[in-house]
Amino acid sequence: MRYALVLLVVAAPGLADPPVIEAVEADPAGAGWRFSVTLSHGDTGWDDYADGWRVETPGGEILGTRELLHPHVEEQPFTRSLSGVAVPEGLTEVVVRARDSVGGWADAGTVFPLE
């Protein structure tokens, strides 16, 4: 039994924690908004890395998604931006949610007030 347990642990892939949203900035820009999001994640390479973030309404409607196309093993934390996000008039806050290639979209998002 002990031997089998060791094999399962050794065979299981090393999973990093979910991505952490370290900071969010947003500014109206033209007809939409420009969001800059700083993420940190224990990227291990192509097997497990932060691969995106999105802006949602508090009700879960997706307003914009920023795909991250490669690992950032040596660049932590890192910031990427997304322009042209159409935010409905009167909305006072959005939710920013991150994703990694193994765990998918995080259950919890970061509420960001729009000013």
Jmol script that loads the backbone (N, CA, C; Angstrom):
load data "model"
ATOM      1  N   MET A   1       0.828  -1.195   0.000  1.00  0.00           N
ATOM      2  CA  MET A   1       0.000   0.000   0.000  1.00  0.00           C
ATOM      3  C   MET A   1       0.868   1.253   0.000  1.00  0.00           C
ATOM      4  N   ARG A   2       1.889   1.262   0.810  1.00  0.00           N
ATOM      5  CA  ARG A   2       2.768   2.423   0.869  1.00  0.00           C
ATOM      6  C   ARG A   2       3.426   2.649  -0.488  1.00  0.00           C
ATOM      7  N   TYR A   3       3.841   1.593  -1.153  1.00  0.00           N
ATOM      8  CA  TYR A   3       4.484   1.687  -2.462  1.00  0.00           C
ATOM      9  C   TYR A   3       3.536   2.299  -3.489  1.00  0.00           C
ATOM     10  N   ALA A   4       2.288   1.860  -3.500  1.00  0.00           N
ATOM     11  CA  ALA A   4       1.299   2.388  -4.441  1.00  0.00           C
ATOM     12  C   ALA A   4       1.051   3.876  -4.199  1.00  0.00           C
ATOM     13  N   LEU A   5       1.001   4.275  -2.963  1.00  0.00           N
ATOM     14  CA  LEU A   5       0.785   5.679  -2.635  1.00  0.00           C
ATOM     15  C   LEU A   5       1.931   6.525  -3.165  1.00  0.00           C
ATOM     16  N   VAL A   6       3.144   6.056  -3.010  1.00  0.00           N
ATOM     17  CA  VAL A   6       4.302   6.792  -3.519  1.00  0.00           C
ATOM     18  C   VAL A   6       4.217   6.920  -5.025  1.00  0.00           C
ATOM     19  N   LEU A   7       3.819   5.881  -5.723  1.00  0.00           N
ATOM     20  CA  LEU A   7       3.693   5.945  -7.166  1.00  0.00           C
ATOM     21  C   LEU A   7       2.651   6.974  -7.594  1.00  0.00           C
ATOM     22  N   LEU A   8       1.536   7.043  -6.901  1.00  0.00           N
ATOM     23  CA  LEU A   8       0.510   8.025  -7.241  1.00  0.00           C
ATOM     24  C   LEU A   8       1.010   9.443  -7.050  1.00  0.00           C
ATOM     25  N   VAL A   9       1.726   9.689  -5.989  1.00  0.00           N
ATOM     26  CA  VAL A   9       2.253  11.023  -5.733  1.00  0.00           C
ATOM     27  C   VAL A   9       3.296  11.400  -6.771  1.00  0.00           C
ATOM     28  N   VAL A  10       4.177  10.477  -7.105  1.00  0.00           N
ATOM     29  CA  VAL A  10       5.208  10.748  -8.090  1.00  0.00           C
ATOM     30  C   VAL A  10       4.606  10.926  -9.476  1.00  0.00           C
ATOM     31  N   ALA A  11       3.559  10.175  -9.800  1.00  0.00           N
ATOM     32  CA  ALA A  11       2.964  10.247 -11.126  1.00  0.00           C
ATOM     33  C   ALA A  11       2.062  11.461 -11.305  1.00  0.00           C
ATOM     34  N   ALA A  12       1.591  12.057 -10.213  1.00  0.00           N
ATOM     35  CA  ALA A  12       0.704  13.212 -10.316  1.00  0.00           C
ATOM     36  C   ALA A  12       1.490  14.423 -10.795  1.00  0.00           C
ATOM     37  N   PRO A  13       0.933  15.194 -11.737  1.00  0.00           N
ATOM     38  CA  PRO A  13       1.643  16.376 -12.212  1.00  0.00           C
ATOM     39  C   PRO A  13       1.736  17.425 -11.108  1.00  0.00           C
ATOM     40  N   GLY A  14       2.806  18.209 -11.114  1.00  0.00           N
ATOM     41  CA  GLY A  14       2.945  19.298 -10.147  1.00  0.00           C
ATOM     42  C   GLY A  14       2.053  20.451 -10.567  1.00  0.00           C
ATOM     43  N   LEU A  15       1.080  20.775  -9.759  1.00  0.00           N
ATOM     44  CA  LEU A  15       0.153  21.839 -10.101  1.00  0.00           C
ATOM     45  C   LEU A  15       0.485  23.098  -9.322  1.00  0.00           C
ATOM     46  N   ALA A  16       0.479  24.205 -10.012  1.00  0.00           N
ATOM     47  CA  ALA A  16       0.699  25.479  -9.350  1.00  0.00           C
ATOM     48  C   ALA A  16      -0.625  25.975  -8.773  1.00  0.00           C
ATOM     49  N   ASP A  17      -0.536  26.924  -7.867  1.00  0.00           N
ATOM     50  CA  ASP A  17      -1.737  27.550  -7.336  1.00  0.00           C
ATOM     51  C   ASP A  17      -2.444  28.321  -8.446  1.00  0.00           C
ATOM     52  N   PRO A  18      -3.719  28.664  -8.234  1.00  0.00           N
ATOM     53  CA  PRO A  18      -4.425  29.474  -9.234  1.00  0.00           C
ATOM     54  C   PRO A  18      -3.743  30.831  -9.408  1.00  0.00           C
ATOM     55  N   PRO A  19      -3.937  31.485 -10.545  1.00  0.00           N
ATOM     56  CA  PRO A  19      -3.371  32.820 -10.746  1.00  0.00           C
ATOM     57  C   PRO A  19      -3.933  33.801  -9.715  1.00  0.00           C
ATOM     58  N   VAL A  20      -3.098  34.738  -9.314  1.00  0.00           N
ATOM     59  CA  VAL A  20      -3.497  35.773  -8.368  1.00  0.00           C
ATOM     60  C   VAL A  20      -3.519  37.108  -9.106  1.00  0.00           C
ATOM     61  N   ILE A  21      -4.620  37.828  -8.992  1.00  0.00           N
ATOM     62  CA  ILE A  21      -4.712  39.162  -9.570  1.00  0.00           C
ATOM     63  C   ILE A  21      -4.094  40.120  -8.560  1.00  0.00           C
ATOM     64  N   GLU A  22      -2.941  40.654  -8.910  1.00  0.00           N
ATOM     65  CA  GLU A  22      -2.193  41.536  -8.021  1.00  0.00           C
ATOM     66  C   GLU A  22      -2.670  42.981  -8.117  1.00  0.00           C
ATOM     67  N   ALA A  23      -3.079  43.419  -9.313  1.00  0.00           N
ATOM     68  CA  ALA A  23      -3.502  44.804  -9.509  1.00  0.00           C
ATOM     69  C   ALA A  23      -4.360  44.904 -10.757  1.00  0.00           C
ATOM     70  N   VAL A  24      -5.260  45.875 -10.748  1.00  0.00           N
ATOM     71  CA  VAL A  24      -6.098  46.186 -11.908  1.00  0.00           C
ATOM     72  C   VAL A  24      -6.106  47.697 -12.077  1.00  0.00           C
ATOM     73  N   GLU A  25      -5.958  48.148 -13.301  1.00  0.00           N
ATOM     74  CA  GLU A  25      -6.128  49.559 -13.644  1.00  0.00           C
ATOM     75  C   GLU A  25      -7.088  49.610 -14.811  1.00  0.00           C
ATOM     76  N   ALA A  26      -7.921  50.645 -14.849  1.00  0.00           N
ATOM     77  CA  ALA A  26      -8.863  50.793 -15.956  1.00  0.00           C
ATOM     78  C   ALA A  26      -9.086  52.270 -16.236  1.00  0.00           C
ATOM     79  N   ASP A  27      -9.135  52.599 -17.518  1.00  0.00           N
ATOM     80  CA  ASP A  27      -9.377  53.970 -17.940  1.00  0.00           C
ATOM     81  C   ASP A  27     -10.280  53.974 -19.154  1.00  0.00           C
ATOM     82  N   PRO A  28     -11.231  54.927 -19.196  1.00  0.00           N
ATOM     83  CA  PRO A  28     -12.014  55.065 -20.423  1.00  0.00           C
ATOM     84  C   PRO A  28     -11.066  55.440 -21.561  1.00  0.00           C
ATOM     85  N   ALA A  29     -11.248  54.809 -22.707  1.00  0.00           N
ATOM     86  CA  ALA A  29     -10.389  55.072 -23.866  1.00  0.00           C
ATOM     87  C   ALA A  29     -11.230  54.979 -25.130  1.00  0.00           C
ATOM     88  N   GLY A  30     -11.543  56.114 -25.709  1.00  0.00           N
ATOM     89  CA  GLY A  30     -12.370  56.119 -26.912  1.00  0.00           C
ATOM     90  C   GLY A  30     -13.759  55.618 -26.606  1.00  0.00           C
ATOM     91  N   ALA A  31     -14.210  54.654 -27.385  1.00  0.00           N
ATOM     92  CA  ALA A  31     -15.558  54.109 -27.215  1.00  0.00           C
ATOM     93  C   ALA A  31     -15.626  53.009 -26.161  1.00  0.00           C
ATOM     94  N   GLY A  32     -14.489  52.620 -25.611  1.00  0.00           N
ATOM     95  CA  GLY A  32     -14.473  51.540 -24.625  1.00  0.00           C
ATOM     96  C   GLY A  32     -13.562  51.875 -23.470  1.00  0.00           C
ATOM     97  N   TRP A  33     -13.136  50.837 -22.765  1.00  0.00           N
ATOM     98  CA  TRP A  33     -12.235  50.964 -21.632  1.00  0.00           C
ATOM     99  C   TRP A  33     -10.965  50.182 -21.920  1.00  0.00           C
ATOM    100  N   ARG A  34      -9.862  50.628 -21.327  1.00  0.00           N
ATOM    101  CA  ARG A  34      -8.593  49.903 -21.394  1.00  0.00           C
ATOM    102  C   ARG A  34      -8.294  49.380 -19.994  1.00  0.00           C
ATOM    103  N   PHE A  35      -8.161  48.051 -19.888  1.00  0.00           N
ATOM    104  CA  PHE A  35      -7.849  47.396 -18.618  1.00  0.00           C
ATOM    105  C   PHE A  35      -6.421  46.880 -18.663  1.00  0.00           C
ATOM    106  N   SER A  36      -5.683  47.111 -17.578  1.00  0.00           N
ATOM    107  CA  SER A  36      -4.351  46.543 -17.389  1.00  0.00           C
ATOM    108  C   SER A  36      -4.406  45.706 -16.121  1.00  0.00           C
ATOM    109  N   VAL A  37      -4.049  44.445 -16.249  1.00  0.00           N
ATOM    110  CA  VAL A  37      -4.158  43.507 -15.129  1.00  0.00           C
ATOM    111  C   VAL A  37      -2.785  42.896 -14.866  1.00  0.00           C
ATOM    112  N   THR A  38      -2.389  42.931 -13.600  1.00  0.00           N
ATOM    113  CA  THR A  38      -1.133  42.322 -13.177  1.00  0.00           C
ATOM    114  C   THR A  38      -1.451  40.997 -12.491  1.00  0.00           C
ATOM    115  N   LEU A  39      -0.862  39.924 -13.013  1.00  0.00           N
ATOM    116  CA  LEU A  39      -1.062  38.576 -12.479  1.00  0.00           C
ATOM    117  C   LEU A  39       0.236  38.015 -11.934  1.00  0.00           C
ATOM    118  N   SER A  40       0.111  37.139 -10.952  1.00  0.00           N
ATOM    119  CA  SER A  40       1.231  36.289 -10.557  1.00  0.00           C
ATOM    120  C   SER A  40       0.708  34.851 -10.532  1.00  0.00           C
ATOM    121  N   HIS A  41       1.589  33.939 -10.870  1.00  0.00           N
ATOM    122  CA  HIS A  41       1.207  32.526 -10.939  1.00  0.00           C
ATOM    123  C   HIS A  41       2.490  31.710 -10.939  1.00  0.00           C
ATOM    124  N   GLY A  42       2.452  30.560 -10.357  1.00  0.00           N
ATOM    125  CA  GLY A  42       3.617  29.677 -10.339  1.00  0.00           C
ATOM    126  C   GLY A  42       3.779  28.950 -11.657  1.00  0.00           C
ATOM    127  N   ASP A  43       3.890  29.705 -12.756  1.00  0.00           N
ATOM    128  CA  ASP A  43       4.055  29.082 -14.069  1.00  0.00           C
ATOM    129  C   ASP A  43       5.216  28.087 -14.027  1.00  0.00           C
ATOM    130  N   THR A  44       4.961  26.886 -14.520  1.00  0.00           N
ATOM    131  CA  THR A  44       6.015  25.867 -14.571  1.00  0.00           C
ATOM    132  C   THR A  44       6.479  25.606 -15.993  1.00  0.00           C
ATOM    133  N   GLY A  45       5.903  26.302 -16.952  1.00  0.00           N
ATOM    134  CA  GLY A  45       6.187  26.085 -18.360  1.00  0.00           C
ATOM    135  C   GLY A  45       4.876  25.780 -19.067  1.00  0.00           C
ATOM    136  N   TRP A  46       4.969  25.129 -20.209  1.00  0.00           N
ATOM    137  CA  TRP A  46       3.784  24.868 -21.031  1.00  0.00           C
ATOM    138  C   TRP A  46       2.772  23.949 -20.358  1.00  0.00           C
ATOM    139  N   ASP A  47       3.190  23.185 -19.354  1.00  0.00           N
ATOM    140  CA  ASP A  47       2.271  22.265 -18.681  1.00  0.00           C
ATOM    141  C   ASP A  47       1.314  22.968 -17.726  1.00  0.00           C
ATOM    142  N   ASP A  48       1.681  24.137 -17.219  1.00  0.00           N
ATOM    143  CA  ASP A  48       0.830  24.849 -16.265  1.00  0.00           C
ATOM    144  C   ASP A  48       1.239  26.321 -16.233  1.00  0.00           C
ATOM    145  N   TYR A  49       0.391  27.172 -16.807  1.00  0.00           N
ATOM    146  CA  TYR A  49       0.695  28.605 -16.809  1.00  0.00           C
ATOM    147  C   TYR A  49      -0.597  29.420 -16.836  1.00  0.00           C
ATOM    148  N   ALA A  50      -0.505  30.665 -16.372  1.00  0.00           N
ATOM    149  CA  ALA A  50      -1.644  31.583 -16.442  1.00  0.00           C
ATOM    150  C   ALA A  50      -1.870  31.895 -17.915  1.00  0.00           C
ATOM    151  N   ASP A  51      -3.057  31.540 -18.429  1.00  0.00           N
ATOM    152  CA  ASP A  51      -3.271  31.688 -19.865  1.00  0.00           C
ATOM    153  C   ASP A  51      -4.388  32.660 -20.233  1.00  0.00           C
ATOM    154  N   GLY A  52      -4.870  33.445 -19.262  1.00  0.00           N
ATOM    155  CA  GLY A  52      -5.838  34.456 -19.627  1.00  0.00           C
ATOM    156  C   GLY A  52      -6.482  35.143 -18.442  1.00  0.00           C
ATOM    157  N   TRP A  53      -7.163  36.232 -18.729  1.00  0.00           N
ATOM    158  CA  TRP A  53      -8.006  36.917 -17.758  1.00  0.00           C
ATOM    159  C   TRP A  53      -9.152  37.559 -18.517  1.00  0.00           C
ATOM    160  N   ARG A  54     -10.226  37.839 -17.794  1.00  0.00           N
ATOM    161  CA  ARG A  54     -11.369  38.460 -18.455  1.00  0.00           C
ATOM    162  C   ARG A  54     -12.047  39.468 -17.533  1.00  0.00           C
ATOM    163  N   VAL A  55     -12.815  40.337 -18.163  1.00  0.00           N
ATOM    164  CA  VAL A  55     -13.595  41.350 -17.462  1.00  0.00           C
ATOM    165  C   VAL A  55     -15.062  40.949 -17.601  1.00  0.00           C
ATOM    166  N   GLU A  56     -15.772  40.915 -16.477  1.00  0.00           N
ATOM    167  CA  GLU A  56     -17.174  40.505 -16.456  1.00  0.00           C
ATOM    168  C   GLU A  56     -18.013  41.555 -15.734  1.00  0.00           C
ATOM    169  N   THR A  57     -19.308  41.527 -15.984  1.00  0.00           N
ATOM    170  CA  THR A  57     -20.227  42.279 -15.149  1.00  0.00           C
ATOM    171  C   THR A  57     -20.381  41.506 -13.837  1.00  0.00           C
ATOM    172  N   PRO A  58     -20.897  42.153 -12.780  1.00  0.00           N
ATOM    173  CA  PRO A  58     -21.135  41.406 -11.537  1.00  0.00           C
ATOM    174  C   PRO A  58     -22.083  40.219 -11.733  1.00  0.00           C
ATOM    175  N   GLY A  59     -22.910  40.265 -12.767  1.00  0.00           N
ATOM    176  CA  GLY A  59     -23.829  39.167 -13.059  1.00  0.00           C
ATOM    177  C   GLY A  59     -23.219  38.051 -13.895  1.00  0.00           C
ATOM    178  N   GLY A  60     -21.942  38.214 -14.302  1.00  0.00           N
ATOM    179  CA  GLY A  60     -21.258  37.149 -15.035  1.00  0.00           C
ATOM    180  C   GLY A  60     -21.191  37.316 -16.538  1.00  0.00           C
ATOM    181  N   GLU A  61     -21.745  38.394 -17.091  1.00  0.00           N
ATOM    182  CA  GLU A  61     -21.645  38.624 -18.542  1.00  0.00           C
ATOM    183  C   GLU A  61     -20.201  38.990 -18.880  1.00  0.00           C
ATOM    184  N   ILE A  62     -19.627  38.316 -19.857  1.00  0.00           N
ATOM    185  CA  ILE A  62     -18.234  38.549 -20.239  1.00  0.00           C
ATOM    186  C   ILE A  62     -18.169  39.768 -21.151  1.00  0.00           C
ATOM    187  N   LEU A  63     -17.355  40.751 -20.747  1.00  0.00           N
ATOM    188  CA  LEU A  63     -17.198  41.985 -21.516  1.00  0.00           C
ATOM    189  C   LEU A  63     -15.954  41.960 -22.392  1.00  0.00           C
ATOM    190  N   GLY A  64     -14.946  41.226 -21.983  1.00  0.00           N
ATOM    191  CA  GLY A  64     -13.717  41.138 -22.761  1.00  0.00           C
ATOM    192  C   GLY A  64     -12.794  40.098 -22.170  1.00  0.00           C
ATOM    193  N   THR A  65     -11.998  39.454 -23.036  1.00  0.00           N
ATOM    194  CA  THR A  65     -11.075  38.403 -22.600  1.00  0.00           C
ATOM    195  C   THR A  65      -9.697  38.674 -23.178  1.00  0.00           C
ATOM    196  N   ARG A  66      -8.688  38.576 -22.329  1.00  0.00           N
ATOM    197  CA  ARG A  66      -7.290  38.716 -22.755  1.00  0.00           C
ATOM    198  C   ARG A  66      -6.643  37.341 -22.685  1.00  0.00           C
ATOM    199  N   GLU A  67      -6.328  36.795 -23.844  1.00  0.00           N
ATOM    200  CA  GLU A  67      -5.645  35.504 -23.916  1.00  0.00           C
ATOM    201  C   GLU A  67      -4.147  35.722 -23.693  1.00  0.00           C
ATOM    202  N   LEU A  68      -3.533  34.821 -22.952  1.00  0.00           N
ATOM    203  CA  LEU A  68      -2.091  34.843 -22.744  1.00  0.00           C
ATOM    204  C   LEU A  68      -1.543  33.591 -23.414  1.00  0.00           C
ATOM    205  N   LEU A  69      -0.713  33.775 -24.407  1.00  0.00           N
ATOM    206  CA  LEU A  69      -0.369  32.688 -25.313  1.00  0.00           C
ATOM    207  C   LEU A  69       0.888  31.902 -24.966  1.00  0.00           C
ATOM    208  N   HIS A  70       1.548  32.282 -23.857  1.00  0.00           N
ATOM    209  CA  HIS A  70       2.758  31.550 -23.475  1.00  0.00           C
ATOM    210  C   HIS A  70       3.003  31.695 -21.982  1.00  0.00           C
ATOM    211  N   PRO A  71       3.811  30.804 -21.406  1.00  0.00           N
ATOM    212  CA  PRO A  71       4.140  30.891 -19.986  1.00  0.00           C
ATOM    213  C   PRO A  71       5.005  32.125 -19.682  1.00  0.00           C
ATOM    214  N   HIS A  72       4.954  32.566 -18.445  1.00  0.00           N
ATOM    215  CA  HIS A  72       5.770  33.683 -17.970  1.00  0.00           C
ATOM    216  C   HIS A  72       6.595  33.221 -16.765  1.00  0.00           C
ATOM    217  N   VAL A  73       7.355  32.159 -16.967  1.00  0.00           N
ATOM    218  CA  VAL A  73       8.115  31.528 -15.884  1.00  0.00           C
ATOM    219  C   VAL A  73       9.097  32.518 -15.262  1.00  0.00           C
ATOM    220  N   GLU A  74       9.776  33.289 -16.071  1.00  0.00           N
ATOM    221  CA  GLU A  74      10.822  34.203 -15.590  1.00  0.00           C
ATOM    222  C   GLU A  74      10.308  35.631 -15.403  1.00  0.00           C
ATOM    223  N   GLU A  75       9.042  35.869 -15.630  1.00  0.00           N
ATOM    224  CA  GLU A  75       8.477  37.219 -15.527  1.00  0.00           C
ATOM    225  C   GLU A  75       7.280  37.185 -14.582  1.00  0.00           C
ATOM    226  N   GLN A  76       7.525  37.356 -13.308  1.00  0.00           N
ATOM    227  CA  GLN A  76       6.471  37.289 -12.292  1.00  0.00           C
ATOM    228  C   GLN A  76       6.626  38.439 -11.312  1.00  0.00           C
ATOM    229  N   PRO A  77       5.599  39.144 -10.980  1.00  0.00           N
ATOM    230  CA  PRO A  77       4.318  39.174 -11.672  1.00  0.00           C
ATOM    231  C   PRO A  77       4.457  39.879 -13.019  1.00  0.00           C
ATOM    232  N   PHE A  78       3.429  39.788 -13.843  1.00  0.00           N
ATOM    233  CA  PHE A  78       3.467  40.415 -15.157  1.00  0.00           C
ATOM    234  C   PHE A  78       2.139  41.122 -15.426  1.00  0.00           C
ATOM    235  N   THR A  79       2.183  42.149 -16.272  1.00  0.00           N
ATOM    236  CA  THR A  79       1.007  42.959 -16.580  1.00  0.00           C
ATOM    237  C   THR A  79       0.730  42.906 -18.074  1.00  0.00           C
ATOM    238  N   ARG A  80      -0.526  42.705 -18.412  1.00  0.00           N
ATOM    239  CA  ARG A  80      -0.969  42.755 -19.799  1.00  0.00           C
ATOM    240  C   ARG A  80      -2.252  43.568 -19.863  1.00  0.00           C
ATOM    241  N   SER A  81      -2.480  44.180 -21.030  1.00  0.00           N
ATOM    242  CA  SER A  81      -3.622  45.082 -21.192  1.00  0.00           C
ATOM    243  C   SER A  81      -4.579  44.590 -22.256  1.00  0.00           C
ATOM    244  N   LEU A  82      -5.795  45.121 -22.172  1.00  0.00           N
ATOM    245  CA  LEU A  82      -6.841  44.842 -23.155  1.00  0.00           C
ATOM    246  C   LEU A  82      -7.608  46.139 -23.370  1.00  0.00           C
ATOM    247  N   SER A  83      -7.688  46.577 -24.615  1.00  0.00           N
ATOM    248  CA  SER A  83      -8.395  47.810 -24.958  1.00  0.00           C
ATOM    249  C   SER A  83      -9.710  47.493 -25.655  1.00  0.00           C
ATOM    250  N   GLY A  84     -10.572  48.502 -25.699  1.00  0.00           N
ATOM    251  CA  GLY A  84     -11.829  48.371 -26.430  1.00  0.00           C
ATOM    252  C   GLY A  84     -12.898  47.582 -25.707  1.00  0.00           C
ATOM    253  N   VAL A  85     -12.809  47.494 -24.385  1.00  0.00           N
ATOM    254  CA  VAL A  85     -13.808  46.750 -23.619  1.00  0.00           C
ATOM    255  C   VAL A  85     -15.045  47.638 -23.467  1.00  0.00           C
ATOM    256  N   ALA A  86     -16.163  47.174 -23.994  1.00  0.00           N
ATOM    257  CA  ALA A  86     -17.419  47.922 -23.925  1.00  0.00           C
ATOM    258  C   ALA A  86     -18.092  47.658 -22.579  1.00  0.00           C
ATOM    259  N   VAL A  87     -18.090  48.674 -21.730  1.00  0.00           N
ATOM    260  CA  VAL A  87     -18.704  48.568 -20.409  1.00  0.00           C
ATOM    261  C   VAL A  87     -20.070  49.237 -20.472  1.00  0.00           C
ATOM    262  N   PRO A  88     -21.129  48.528 -20.124  1.00  0.00           N
ATOM    263  CA  PRO A  88     -22.473  49.115 -20.181  1.00  0.00           C
ATOM    264  C   PRO A  88     -22.569  50.392 -19.341  1.00  0.00           C
ATOM    265  N   GLU A  89     -23.262  51.379 -19.887  1.00  0.00           N
ATOM    266  CA  GLU A  89     -23.450  52.640 -19.178  1.00  0.00           C
ATOM    267  C   GLU A  89     -24.142  52.388 -17.839  1.00  0.00           C
ATOM    268  N   GLY A  90     -23.682  53.075 -16.813  1.00  0.00           N
ATOM    269  CA  GLY A  90     -24.262  52.939 -15.487  1.00  0.00           C
ATOM    270  C   GLY A  90     -23.630  51.855 -14.631  1.00  0.00           C
ATOM    271  N   LEU A  91     -22.806  51.006 -15.219  1.00  0.00           N
ATOM    272  CA  LEU A  91     -22.141  49.958 -14.441  1.00  0.00           C
ATOM    273  C   LEU A  91     -21.075  50.601 -13.564  1.00  0.00           C
ATOM    274  N   THR A  92     -21.092  50.331 -12.282  1.00  0.00           N
ATOM    275  CA  THR A  92     -20.163  50.986 -11.349  1.00  0.00           C
ATOM    276  C   THR A  92     -18.993  50.091 -10.939  1.00  0.00           C
ATOM    277  N   GLU A  93     -19.072  48.801 -11.274  1.00  0.00           N
ATOM    278  CA  GLU A  93     -17.974  47.893 -10.958  1.00  0.00           C
ATOM    279  C   GLU A  93     -17.983  46.726 -11.928  1.00  0.00           C
ATOM    280  N   VAL A  94     -16.813  46.120 -12.076  1.00  0.00           N
ATOM    281  CA  VAL A  94     -16.661  44.915 -12.892  1.00  0.00           C
ATOM    282  C   VAL A  94     -15.941  43.877 -12.053  1.00  0.00           C
ATOM    283  N   VAL A  95     -15.918  42.656 -12.558  1.00  0.00           N
ATOM    284  CA  VAL A  95     -15.181  41.563 -11.926  1.00  0.00           C
ATOM    285  C   VAL A  95     -14.109  41.122 -12.910  1.00  0.00           C
ATOM    286  N   VAL A  96     -12.874  41.005 -12.421  1.00  0.00           N
ATOM    287  CA  VAL A  96     -11.775  40.497 -13.239  1.00  0.00           C
ATOM    288  C   VAL A  96     -11.456  39.105 -12.720  1.00  0.00           C
ATOM    289  N   ARG A  97     -11.439  38.154 -13.645  1.00  0.00           N
ATOM    290  CA  ARG A  97     -11.230  36.743 -13.289  1.00  0.00           C
ATOM    291  C   ARG A  97     -10.075  36.197 -14.125  1.00  0.00           C
ATOM    292  N   ALA A  98      -9.184  35.438 -13.493  1.00  0.00           N
ATOM    293  CA  ALA A  98      -8.017  34.873 -14.173  1.00  0.00           C
ATOM    294  C   ALA A  98      -8.217  33.386 -14.450  1.00  0.00           C
ATOM    295  N   ARG A  99      -7.398  32.875 -15.350  1.00  0.00           N
ATOM    296  CA  ARG A  99      -7.470  31.464 -15.751  1.00  0.00           C
ATOM    297  C   ARG A  99      -6.054  30.914 -15.877  1.00  0.00           C
ATOM    298  N   ASP A 100      -5.908  29.623 -15.574  1.00  0.00           N
ATOM    299  CA  ASP A 100      -4.647  28.944 -15.883  1.00  0.00           C
ATOM    300  C   ASP A 100      -4.944  27.704 -16.716  1.00  0.00           C
ATOM    301  N   SER A 101      -3.914  27.217 -17.378  1.00  0.00           N
ATOM    302  CA  SER A 101      -4.084  26.148 -18.359  1.00  0.00           C
ATOM    303  C   SER A 101      -4.496  24.819 -17.749  1.00  0.00           C
ATOM    304  N   VAL A 102      -4.334  24.639 -16.445  1.00  0.00           N
ATOM    305  CA  VAL A 102      -4.700  23.383 -15.790  1.00  0.00           C
ATOM    306  C   VAL A 102      -6.028  23.508 -15.048  1.00  0.00           C
ATOM    307  N   GLY A 103      -6.170  24.522 -14.238  1.00  0.00           N
ATOM    308  CA  GLY A 103      -7.354  24.678 -13.390  1.00  0.00           C
ATOM    309  C   GLY A 103      -8.525  25.378 -14.046  1.00  0.00           C
ATOM    310  N   GLY A 104      -8.298  26.024 -15.186  1.00  0.00           N
ATOM    311  CA  GLY A 104      -9.365  26.770 -15.848  1.00  0.00           C
ATOM    312  C   GLY A 104      -9.641  28.092 -15.147  1.00  0.00           C
ATOM    313  N   TRP A 105     -10.854  28.605 -15.337  1.00  0.00           N
ATOM    314  CA  TRP A 105     -11.231  29.894 -14.756  1.00  0.00           C
ATOM    315  C   TRP A 105     -11.341  29.785 -13.243  1.00  0.00           C
ATOM    316  N   ALA A 106     -10.783  30.768 -12.550  1.00  0.00           N
ATOM    317  CA  ALA A 106     -10.864  30.811 -11.092  1.00  0.00           C
ATOM    318  C   ALA A 106     -12.317  30.968 -10.671  1.00  0.00           C
ATOM    319  N   ASP A 107     -12.671  30.333  -9.558  1.00  0.00           N
ATOM    320  CA  ASP A 107     -14.024  30.478  -9.025  1.00  0.00           C
ATOM    321  C   ASP A 107     -14.282  31.908  -8.576  1.00  0.00           C
ATOM    322  N   ALA A 108     -13.300  32.505  -7.934  1.00  0.00           N
ATOM    323  CA  ALA A 108     -13.449  33.860  -7.406  1.00  0.00           C
ATOM    324  C   ALA A 108     -12.777  34.861  -8.332  1.00  0.00           C
ATOM    325  N   GLY A 109     -13.369  36.026  -8.431  1.00  0.00           N
ATOM    326  CA  GLY A 109     -12.795  37.110  -9.195  1.00  0.00           C
ATOM    327  C   GLY A 109     -12.497  38.280  -8.289  1.00  0.00           C
ATOM    328  N   THR A 110     -11.875  39.291  -8.846  1.00  0.00           N
ATOM    329  CA  THR A 110     -11.566  40.514  -8.124  1.00  0.00           C
ATOM    330  C   THR A 110     -12.542  41.597  -8.553  1.00  0.00           C
ATOM    331  N   VAL A 111     -13.271  42.152  -7.600  1.00  0.00           N
ATOM    332  CA  VAL A 111     -14.211  43.232  -7.899  1.00  0.00           C
ATOM    333  C   VAL A 111     -13.414  44.515  -8.027  1.00  0.00           C
ATOM    334  N   PHE A 112     -13.653  45.230  -9.147  1.00  0.00           N
ATOM    335  CA  PHE A 112     -12.937  46.465  -9.414  1.00  0.00           C
ATOM    336  C   PHE A 112     -13.939  47.593  -9.639  1.00  0.00           C
ATOM    337  N   PRO A 113     -13.883  48.645  -8.799  1.00  0.00           N
ATOM    338  CA  PRO A 113     -14.815  49.768  -8.974  1.00  0.00           C
ATOM    339  C   PRO A 113     -14.402  50.643 -10.157  1.00  0.00           C
ATOM    340  N   LEU A 114     -15.364  51.037 -10.952  1.00  0.00           N
ATOM    341  CA  LEU A 114     -15.115  51.943 -12.076  1.00  0.00           C
ATOM    342  C   LEU A 114     -15.370  53.361 -11.594  1.00  0.00           C
ATOM    343  N   GLU A 115     -14.427  54.232 -11.830  1.00  0.00           N
ATOM    344  CA  GLU A 115     -14.569  55.623 -11.378  1.00  0.00           C
ATOM    345  C   GLU A 115     -14.560  56.558 -12.538  1.00  0.00           C
TER     346      GLU A 115
END
end "model"
wireframe off; spacefill off
backbone 0.3
color backbone group
